Amino acid sequence: MTEYRIPDDILAAHLEGETILLDFQTKRYYHLNATASAIWKGLERHLTREAIVHELTGQFDADPGTVGAAFDDLVQDLAARGLLRP
């Protein structure tokens, strides 16, 4: 199981159901929608993939397969941008 760490140079601001990320190295901003924001908050709390998927399945009334795929896609994208480190 891959664990992801949020680098120290990433700042997150949580605003009514969404999250804005600032990468201090690149000076770029990223906007996360409600689902991505919930995943990010789980990562901030150092939850496992399974715990985050379980939490979001109930929160968004979605099936675990859909939530798991969204999780995998998001963390791969964030890692590729340097916003998460495996």
Order of alpha helices (4+ residues) and beta strands (2+ residues): beta-beta-beta-alpha-alpha-alpha
